[in-house]
Amino acid sequence: MAALSSTQDAPGDESLVFRAHFDDEGVYFYQAYNDDIANWALTNQRFGGPKFNATRMTWIKPSFAWVLYRSGYGGKHNQYRVLKVKMTHEAVANLLSQCQCKEGGGGAKGRIQWDPERDVMSAENKEPRRMLRERSIQIGLKGSLSEFYVQSVISIEDVTDLSHQVGEAHRSKDVGGLMAIIKDELPHERPYQPHCTPEVLRRIGILPGETSKFVRGLGIGKAVCAKSK
């Protein structure tokens, strides 16, 4: 499980690693919402309802540690509920295949962002520790791509309680001891190979090429990939 230890990149390997919790059926992503949107989604097992806008920019993250960092362990305004969302392998590949990486971003509908990974097992300044040698992919979707994502969801579960437990552990003086207690409840994230063509994987940095080389050269900064207009 990638989130449990800080692995080192192989010397000379310029590719970026898509880590996720997945099985034969599909891949899991995380998002944080307010109570109204979360309750509707959990009841109906899809996104919708009066408070949800299917076309606005939405970010999906396969890293549990990253959504905890972003949402303040489910404590920030309008991010009180952390959801674990599953999509089929085919749907994930479809979204990724429509994203084209380019320096500076600015795409109209889809963006891929590679940020320094966060470690769910350890804390720094009471938040998941930044892992400078690993990156986590985040996928930003808008308009028709966001609508496709909404239509492609096959299950939604609430992981807010687990998020709070991790937050309590990270704010305690015994991070290691408390995390050991809930370790088996954490998602099993490991390297994932999207069902895309080698050309697409190279464009988004998962296979070695110009994109991965560019992202690696940014050090601890973020890299944005965008869909052509």
C-alpha positions as CSV (number, residue, x, y, z in Angstrom):
1,M,0.0,0.0,0.0
2,A,1.7,3.2,-1.2
3,A,0.2,5.4,1.5
4,L,1.7,3.3,4.3
5,S,5.3,3.9,3.4
6,S,7.4,6.4,1.5
7,T,8.9,4.5,-1.4
8,Q,11.8,5.8,-3.5
9,D,11.6,6.3,-7.3
10,A,13.8,4.0,-9.3
11,P,16.9,5.9,-10.5
12,G,16.3,7.2,-14.0
13,D,12.6,6.3,-14.0
14,E,10.8,9.5,-15.2
15,S,7.3,8.0,-15.1
16,L,4.6,9.1,-12.6
17,V,2.7,6.5,-10.6
18,F,-1.1,6.5,-10.4
19,R,-1.8,5.0,-7.0
20,A,-5.4,4.0,-6.1
21,H,-7.6,1.5,-4.4
22,F,-9.1,-0.7,-7.1
23,D,-10.5,-4.1,-7.8
24,D,-11.7,-6.1,-10.8
25,E,-14.8,-4.0,-11.0
26,G,-13.4,-0.5,-10.9
27,V,-11.4,2.3,-9.2
28,Y,-12.1,4.4,-6.2
29,F,-11.8,8.2,-5.9
30,Y,-12.5,10.6,-3.1
31,Q,-14.5,13.9,-2.8
32,A,-15.8,16.0,0.1
33,Y,-19.2,17.7,0.1
34,N,-21.7,19.3,2.4
35,D,-24.4,17.3,4.2
36,D,-27.2,18.0,1.7
37,I,-25.2,16.7,-1.4
38,A,-23.6,13.8,0.5
39,N,-27.0,12.6,2.0
40,W,-28.7,12.7,-1.4
41,A,-25.8,10.9,-3.1
42,L,-25.6,8.1,-0.5
43,T,-29.4,7.6,-0.6
44,N,-29.6,7.5,-4.4
45,Q,-26.1,6.0,-5.0
46,R,-25.5,8.7,-7.6
47,F,-24.8,12.5,-7.6
48,G,-27.8,14.9,-8.0
49,G,-30.4,16.7,-6.1
50,P,-31.3,20.4,-5.7
51,K,-27.9,21.5,-4.4
52,F,-25.7,19.6,-6.9
53,N,-24.4,21.1,-10.1
54,A,-23.3,18.4,-12.5
55,T,-21.4,20.7,-14.9
56,R,-19.3,22.7,-12.5
57,M,-15.6,22.0,-12.1
58,T,-15.1,19.0,-9.7
59,W,-11.9,17.3,-8.6
60,I,-11.6,13.6,-8.0
61,K,-8.7,12.2,-6.1
62,P,-7.6,8.5,-5.8
63,S,-5.4,9.4,-2.7
64,F,-7.3,9.2,0.6
65,A,-4.5,11.1,2.3
66,W,-4.9,14.0,-0.2
67,V,-8.7,14.4,0.3
68,L,-8.0,14.4,4.1
69,Y,-5.5,17.2,3.6
70,R,-7.7,19.1,1.3
71,S,-10.9,18.8,3.4
72,G,-9.2,19.2,6.8
73,Y,-10.2,15.6,7.6
74,G,-13.8,16.5,6.8
75,G,-13.8,19.6,8.8
76,K,-13.7,22.5,6.3
77,H,-16.8,24.5,5.3
78,N,-18.9,22.6,2.7
79,Q,-16.5,19.6,3.0
80,Y,-17.9,18.0,6.1
81,R,-18.6,14.6,4.4
82,V,-15.9,12.6,2.7
83,L,-17.2,10.2,0.1
84,K,-15.5,7.2,-1.6
85,V,-16.7,7.0,-5.2
86,K,-16.3,4.1,-7.5
87,M,-16.1,4.1,-11.3
88,T,-15.4,1.4,-13.8
89,H,-12.0,1.0,-15.4
90,E,-13.5,1.8,-18.8
91,A,-15.0,5.1,-17.5
92,V,-11.7,6.1,-15.9
93,A,-9.8,5.4,-19.2
94,N,-12.4,7.4,-21.1
95,L,-11.9,10.5,-18.9
96,L,-8.1,10.2,-19.0
97,S,-8.0,9.7,-22.8
98,Q,-9.7,13.1,-23.2
99,C,-7.0,15.0,-21.2
100,Q,-4.0,16.4,-23.0
101,C,-1.1,17.6,-20.8
102,K,0.5,20.9,-21.6
103,E,2.5,23.4,-19.6
104,G,0.4,26.1,-17.9
105,G,-2.9,24.3,-18.0
106,G,-6.0,26.4,-19.0
107,G,-8.0,23.7,-20.6
108,A,-11.8,24.2,-21.0
109,K,-13.1,20.9,-19.6
110,G,-10.4,18.6,-18.1
111,R,-7.3,19.0,-16.1
112,I,-4.8,16.6,-14.5
113,Q,-2.7,17.9,-11.7
114,W,0.2,16.0,-10.2
115,D,0.8,17.3,-6.6
116,P,3.2,16.0,-4.0
117,E,1.6,13.0,-2.3
118,R,0.5,13.0,1.3
119,D,1.2,10.2,3.7
120,V,-1.9,9.0,5.6
121,M,0.2,7.1,8.2
122,S,2.1,10.1,9.5
123,A,1.5,13.8,10.3
124,E,3.4,17.1,9.9
125,N,1.9,20.2,11.5
126,K,-1.3,18.3,12.3
127,E,-1.9,17.4,8.6
128,P,-0.9,14.4,6.4
129,R,2.8,14.6,5.8
130,R,4.0,15.8,2.4
131,M,5.9,13.2,0.5
132,L,8.4,15.1,-1.6
133,R,9.5,12.2,-3.8
134,E,6.0,10.9,-4.7
135,R,3.2,12.6,-6.6
136,S,-0.6,12.1,-6.5
137,I,-2.8,12.5,-9.6
138,Q,-5.9,14.7,-9.3
139,I,-8.4,14.9,-12.1
140,G,-10.4,18.1,-12.6
141,L,-13.6,17.8,-14.7
142,K,-16.0,20.4,-16.0
143,G,-19.0,20.6,-18.3
144,S,-19.5,17.5,-20.4
145,L,-16.6,15.6,-18.7
146,S,-18.1,16.4,-15.3
147,E,-21.5,15.1,-16.5
148,F,-19.8,11.9,-17.8
149,Y,-18.2,11.4,-14.4
150,V,-21.6,11.7,-12.7
151,Q,-23.2,9.2,-15.1
152,S,-20.3,6.8,-14.6
153,V,-20.4,6.4,-10.8
154,I,-21.3,2.8,-9.8
155,S,-21.2,3.1,-6.0
156,I,-20.8,5.8,-3.2
157,E,-19.9,5.2,0.4
158,D,-19.4,7.5,3.4
159,V,-15.9,7.4,4.9
160,T,-16.3,10.5,7.1
161,D,-15.9,8.6,10.3
162,L,-12.7,7.1,9.2
163,S,-11.5,10.6,8.1
164,H,-12.2,11.9,11.6
165,Q,-10.3,9.0,13.2
166,V,-7.3,9.7,11.1
167,G,-7.5,13.4,11.9
168,E,-7.7,12.7,15.6
169,A,-4.6,10.4,15.3
170,H,-2.7,13.0,13.4
171,R,-3.4,15.7,16.0
172,S,-2.4,13.4,18.9
173,K,1.0,12.8,20.5
174,D,0.8,9.1,19.7
175,V,0.3,9.2,15.9
176,G,1.9,5.8,15.3
177,G,0.0,4.0,18.0
178,L,-3.5,5.4,17.0
179,M,-2.8,4.8,13.3
180,A,-1.9,1.2,14.0
181,I,-5.3,0.7,15.5
182,I,-7.1,1.8,12.3
183,K,-4.5,0.6,9.8
184,D,-6.7,-2.3,8.5
185,E,-9.6,0.1,7.8
186,L,-7.5,2.3,5.4
187,P,-7.8,1.9,1.6
188,H,-5.3,-0.4,0.0
189,E,-3.8,2.0,-2.5
190,R,-1.2,0.6,-4.9
191,P,0.1,1.4,-8.4
192,Y,-2.7,1.4,-11.0
193,Q,-2.4,1.2,-14.8
194,P,-5.4,2.8,-16.5
195,H,-6.8,1.0,-19.4
196,C,-5.6,3.6,-21.9
197,T,-3.4,3.4,-25.0
198,P,0.4,3.9,-24.5
199,E,0.0,7.2,-26.3
200,V,-2.5,8.5,-23.7
201,L,-0.4,7.1,-20.8
202,R,2.6,8.9,-22.1
203,R,0.7,12.2,-22.6
204,I,-0.5,12.2,-19.0
205,G,2.9,11.1,-17.6
206,I,2.2,7.6,-16.5
207,L,4.7,6.3,-19.1
208,P,8.1,8.0,-19.5
209,G,8.0,10.9,-21.9
210,E,8.0,14.7,-22.2
211,T,5.1,15.1,-19.7
212,S,6.6,13.0,-17.0
213,K,10.0,14.7,-17.5
214,F,8.4,18.1,-17.2
215,V,6.5,17.2,-14.0
216,R,9.6,15.7,-12.4
217,G,11.5,18.8,-13.2
218,L,9.2,21.0,-11.1
219,G,10.5,19.7,-7.8
220,I,7.8,20.1,-5.1
221,G,5.5,22.3,-7.3
222,K,2.3,21.3,-8.9
223,A,1.9,20.4,-12.6
224,V,-1.4,21.0,-14.5
225,C,-2.4,19.1,-17.6
226,A,-5.3,20.3,-19.6
227,K,-7.7,19.2,-22.3
228,S,-7.4,21.1,-25.6
229,K,-10.3,23.5,-26.3
